[in-house]
Amino acid sequence: MQTTVTTMLLASVALAACAGGGSTPLPLPQQQPPQQEPPPPPVPLASRAACEALKDGNGDMVWPNAATVVEVAAWRDAAPATASAAALPEHCEVSGAIAKRTGIDGYPYEIKFRLRMPAEWNGRFFMEGGSGTNGSLSAATGSIGGGQIASALSRNFATIATDGGHDNAVNDNPDALGTVAFGLDPQARLDMGYNSYDQVTQAGKAAVARFYGRAADKSYFIGCSEGGREGMMLSQRFPSHYDGIVAGAPGYQLPKAGISGAWTTQSLAPAAVGLDAQGVPLINKSFSDADLHLLSQAILGTCDALDGLADGIVDNYRACQAAFDPATAANPANGQALQCVGAKTADCLSPVQVTAIKRAMAGPVNSAGTPLYNRWAWDAGMSGLSGTTYNQGWRSWWLGSFNSSANNAQRVSGFSARSWLVDFATPPEPMPMTQVAARMMKFDFDIDPLKIWATSGQFTQSSMDWHGATSTDLAAFRDRGGKMILYHGMSDAAFSALDTADYYERLGAAMPGAAGFARLFLVPGMNHCSGGPGTDRFDMLTPLVAWVERGEAPDQISAWSGTPGYFGVAARTRPLCPYPQIARYKGSGDINTEANFACAAPP
């Protein structure tokens, strides 16, 4: 049994490892670079008996929510390091559920959690964020993102995770678009939006205090995508829960991003070649892998040197948005126009393709021209070629696999499209899976967007109310010493990096001096949370702890490429810079070495 648990832990750790509007820049207080976090003195070894006492019936533990059931409270032996997972310490695992009930859709619901408390504790509490629409309880080893093998548990944090209040294996209704069907239940929506993270945080902190005999000194949260939204939400709704938060690629207004998914689908349809089994244009056939790579190379041809160095990375992303237009850009390989003058060839994009991608990238509007979401950044990570392998990170969201005979992009028929219909539209729109792509093609940009602001019957909160995390009033979080790091890949096709930059601009306008407690790091070339031709590997936890506990604000964060083959080199390191600064070459030395770059204002 212990071998099975250890194997599960190692596998889970391995899986976890796997510019915007406004014109007023936020001033950055000058600080010394953060030093490596010193190990805190260990707490005396916790006992197996104290662990087992947390199980129902074994002790007198009083939970913050009386409707808490502990199903597992067991000691786990240490797990050795592997090539893909850090060593894990011996620890107490507590798994349970809060508020078991039956939803109005007749399905059972509960807020599941898993907590791990190391024998030698560093005095810190850590929650890992979710992903997608949640519904899966992770191993809760404390993924810190950034492609890191190390986890919070491997660093002796007490770690916790939740499934968000629904279970994809249980709440899977094939007549309501499968695992997104929890959106048929009003309370499940609220649990997914904010309630489960509040409940589980309280439960975890209570268990930690009971197990160790004292409360945690500091609490941290790290998540990306949906997890990034959760981090922003916690800073706004529950500012006292966490001292430090990392919010990566945050879907902080995800219902609006879903509208953008319908817009990109309809925009790309005229360039599609062929129909799927339901008669819907095959969006994946609108651009081949080679076509997207040609577009990426044209972006580099226009924008790469705008930061002062041609190195395969568009660091001056803000200038690039003004400079690049696929209708007038050149193919850098031959100097000819990117847009075909005559027939389509391998060296150019057809006028239909150019019109389609320009419309998609501009972002959705209604018939009056009112923006419904944000625009998208022209960036080299829309493709990329490492050896003979094309980067699929961007196209998997908007287009899907080119060789597929069906529409399989997330925004066309995947969970991104399905969740909008059932989880964010009010009232929900359940339907068979096969109808999703056709529904996206019929999306009405005057009528359908109103559904994310609507309430109906037992759905007393709109999706922008229960799921949005758009507030710029972080005074309570700031005033108690809270610190937040946001990051976003410029080639993210799930949520616009420019939208996150716009939020940060609004935060700075609403709270002067916001850089004193919140900083944004944009990552050129990176796709959604990771991947792409950029420096997509980094450790955000160490600088976050240094900022919270020692007041050392992150003036730059070290990063490296997970796939340096995109640049034809063996390795590449760069600094990630706090917005609006960018990484600029110092003028000499290896361009693949971080030390030869400095964070500075764009030229």
PEZI-V766634 format. One line per field, one symbol per residue. ss: DSSP state (A for helix, B for strand, O for the rest). phi: phi as a letter, one per 40 degrees, with the letter a starting at -180 (. if undefined). psi: psi as a letter, one per 40 degrees, with the letter a starting at -180 (. if undefined). Layout:
ss: ???
phi: ???
psi: ???
This chain:
ss: OAAAAAAAAAAAAAAAAOOOOOOOOOOOOOOOOOOOOOOOOOOOOOOAAAAAOOOOOOOOOOOOOOOBBBBBBBBBOOBOOOOOOOOBOOBBBBBBBBBBBBOOOOOBBBBBBBBBBBOOOOOBBBBBOOOOOOOOOOOOOOBOOOOOOOBOAAAOOBBBBBOOOOOOOOOOBAAAOBOOAAAAOAAAAAAAAAAAAAAAAAAAAAAAAAAAOOOOOBBBBBBBOAAAAAAAAAAAAOOOOOOBBBBBOOOOOAAAAAAAAAAAAAAAAOOOOOBOOOOOBOAAAOOOAAAAAAAAAAAAAAAAAAAOOOOOOOOOAAAAAAAOOOOOOBOOOOOOBOBOOOOOOOOOBOAAAAAAAAAAAAOOBOOOOOBOOOOOOOOAAAOOBBOOBBOOOOAAAAOOOOOOOOOOOOOOOOAAAAAAAAAAOOOOOOOOAAAAAAAAAOOOOOOAAAAAOOOBOOBOOOAAAAOOOOOOOOAAAAAOOOBBBBBBBOOOOOOOAAAAAAAAAAAAAAOOOAAAOBBBBBBOOOOOOOOOOOOOBBOAAAAAAAAAAAOOOOOBBBBBOOOAAAAOOOOOBBBBBBOOOBBBBOOOOOOOOAAABBBBOOO
phi: .ccccccccccccccccd.ccgbccccbdcbcdccdcccccccddcbccccccccdgcabcbcdbccbbccbaacbccbccbcbaccbccacbbbaabfcabcccgccbaccabbbbccbccgbbbbcccafbggbcccgcgdbgggcccbccccgccbaabcggabccbcbbccbggcccdccbdcccccccaccccccccccccccccccgacccabbbbabgdcccdccdccccbcccbcbbbbcfcccbddcccccccccccccdcccbgbcccgcdcccccbcdcccccccccccccbdccchacbgbcccccccccccaccbcbcccbgccccdcbccbccabcdcccccccccccgcbcccgccbabcbccacccahbbgbbccbccccccbgcccccbcbcdccaccccccccbcbcbccbcacdccccccccbdbccccccccbcbafcccbcccccbcbbcbcbdcccccgcbbbbaaccbcbcbcccccccdcccccccbdgdccbabbbcbdgcccgaggcaccbabccdcccccccbgccccabcaaccbcddbgbcaabaccbcdccbcbcchagccbbdccbbcaccc
psi: ddddddddddddddddd.iiiiehihihhhiiiiihhihihiiihiidddddeeiheeafhhidhdfhhhdhgihhiihiiadehiihiiihhhhaihfhihieeeiiiihiihhhhidgieeihhhiiaibfaehhiefegheaffhdiiddeefihiiiieeeihdddfhhdeffbeeedeehddddddddddddddddddddddddddeeiiidiiihhiibddddddddddddgeedhdhhhhifhfegddddddddddddddeddeihiiadeehhgdeedhiddddddddddddddedeeeehheehgdgdddddddhhddeiihedeeihdhhdbihieeiiidddddddddddeiiiaeeehheaiiihhideeaihhbehhhedddddddihdeieiheidedeaddddddddddhhiigiiideeddddddehhedddddeeeiihbegehidddddifehegfdddddeeiihhiihhdfhedhhddddddddddddddghedeeehihhigheiahdiiigigehihedddddddddefgiheihhiihdgeddefidihiiihihheiihhheeiiheehdeeiihiii.
